[in-house]
Amino acid sequence: MLAVTEPGVHILTAMVCTQLLKTSLIENAVGFFAHLDPCPMLIVQPKEDAAEQFSKERITPLIKATPVLRNLIGTSKTRSGEETLLYKAFPGGFLALAGAGSPDNLARRPVRLVAYDEVDKYPVTREGDPIALGDERMATFVNWLSLRACSPTIEDESRIASSYADSDQRRASVSCPHCGHRQFLDFFRHVQWDKDGDRHFTRTARIYCENCGAGWSEGERLRALRTIRWHQTKPFVCCDHRHSPLENYDIASRDAENKDPVEKVWDWWESDRHAVYRAKCPDCGTWALDNEHAGFQASKLYSPWHKDKPADIAGKWIAAQGDEDKKQTWWNTQMGLPHRPQAGKELHLEALVARCEIYPAEVPEGTALLTTGIDVQDDRVEIETIGWGRNEESWSVDYHIIEGDPETEKLWNEVDSYLKKVWRRNDGRGFEILATCIDSGGHHTQRVYEFAKARLGRRVWAIKGESARSGQRSPVWPTKKPTSRTKATFRPVILGVNAAKDTIRSRLHIEKPGPGYMHFPADRDINYFAQLTSERSIVKVTNGQRYRVWELPRGRANEALDCRVYAYAALCGLLHFGLKLNRRAEIVSAPPLPQDVIPERIVETVASPGEPEKGNLQIRQQEPKRSSIASKLA
């Protein structure tokens, strides 16, 4: 808030965690200018209804609760009779609110201050990026100011992260209540808690000083927040050398002769209207970074709220393990940092090949059920059968290719025979394929429809990948309920393939058996893994909007990836229609009963896509053979 009136600042970016200063920054900046430096102002929200909600829930209470604003703004006080929910007039200026999706509202009037709220949710208009359009409205003002506030989203796609990267990248330091050492709080560097093997006692989490090692109580953390100072931390080049203020500070802190290592790296610049540590060159001593664009980043370690203690942050981190969606939420809302999904990281084929295992039987231990994905080509079909266990740990049971013309009956008879096969576990327990997804999006759509329609009772589903515009992520299995029209006609299931590929790629990065881990048998060669990892997650820009898409490089094959996507979609279909995977894993992992014992009959009801309300398709645990007496009793 001091940077709003800091000399030289024209752009202010706040990339912070949720419930920390963003809205207050906008409110107080608007109130300050309306009271002491009146001018035309504009607040931009993602949509117009969000702008109306912000006006009712934030601006109106602000005016009513602040005497000086109450005397300036309001229908009875202003000289203009045009005041509306999205327009507030006051002597010397006005406050307008607009949705980012309306270029006319952004370009209608010249303004001196534009406050952009929740910028990562802005749509791209037909005239370009809303921030660029809004900033053009300030061209006639010398003392213009652009405020941008939001929690970040995905790395390389986040507007606020891109804006912060262009700034002087200010970060906050606090003094240790025990030794006075100034440090930049980092969750992985400063927060520790008790552990016992795989058990984490996150309620014991607290901040530990990097200098004296003392653990801070919650009261000491709150007292430390009163010592906050902001520092320019962006790396820079000066005197023919590259310098990083944070790295230089770490080096200076380790030097025992430095009584105040902060002074070696920054100069304190303070007045009644601003306060900041300006980065200086360690060689020549000059200020190396300008302050035209002041950027701020902070995590919930800097939050004063009761529910944002280190123990709460640590608990959420442990709960997010194994789930990329929860990890993204944690990075965005708790750390105030963009999340880099594992889908974008490099995978080494040799490392995947080295993970291959020798299975003791066709179906490995831990498998609860089998699904199959089928990719249809012009001269063959490729099939992968996957075993699924607790928390979606998976085993590739078989990869099979049936050559032939998909327009012939012979090929589909072979596919049908394959889908009827019983697979055996080491103890003799048999497993049938529970669900199958077949790609119908190629040149043989009608033959796939005919094959799948005749086998709906066996959960053989014709599928088609969604036409995902602008990299949108839809659920892998559609959640929309069938209408009377879709029930009456046979239609393929439209899969969210982008989301499925995100999940598969992220799970390939999991290196230890457990939730989501992918097992492969020893007969898989490097070509299989080359196909499984053939597509690349890249960032595209259309009309100023960044989005991530999966792209297949020219000359590469991706049949193994498609088969895996379809087999995973078959599992998602079963889950959608009522299957309890972990419960089934517990049942199937139990040892077979003796032949003279009557087993409990266990039935799970799973509906078909065409008749979801009837639940008439049943999945039964295979029962061991009984003696004649046991059979009669049963």
Buried (B, 14 or more C-beta within 10 A) or exposed (E): EBBBBBEEBBBBBBBBBBBBBBBEBBBBBBBBBBBEEBBBBBBBBBBBEBBBBBBEEBBBEBBEEBEEBEEBBBEEBBEEEEBEBBBBBBEEBBBBBBBBBBBEBBBEEBBBBBBBBBBBBBBBBEBBBBBEBBBEBBEEBEEBBBBBBBBBBBBBBBBBBBBBBEBBBBBBBBBBBBEEBBBBBBBEEBBBBEEEEEEBBBEBBBBBBBBEEBEBEEEBBBBBBEBEBBBBBBBBEBEEEEBBBBEBBBBBBEEEEEEEBBEBBBBEBEEEEBBBBBBBBBEEEEBBBEBEBBBBBBBBBBBEEEEBBBBBBBBBBBEBEBBBBBBBBBBBBBBBBBBBBBBBEEBEBEEBBEBBBEBEBBBBBBBBBBBBBBBBBEEBBBBBBBBBBBBBBBBBBBBBEBEBEBEEEEBBEBBBEBBEBEBEBEEEBEBBBBBBBBBBBBEBBEBBBEBBEEBBEBBBBBBBBBEBEBBEBBBBBBEEEBEEEEEEEBBBBBBBBBBBBBBBBBBBBBEEBEBBBBBBBEEBEEEBBBBBBBBBBEBEEEEBBBBBBBEEEEEBBBBBBBBBBBBBBBBBBBBBBBBEBEEBBEBBEEEBBEEEEEBEEEEBEBBBBBEBEEBEBEBEBEBBEBEEEBEEEE
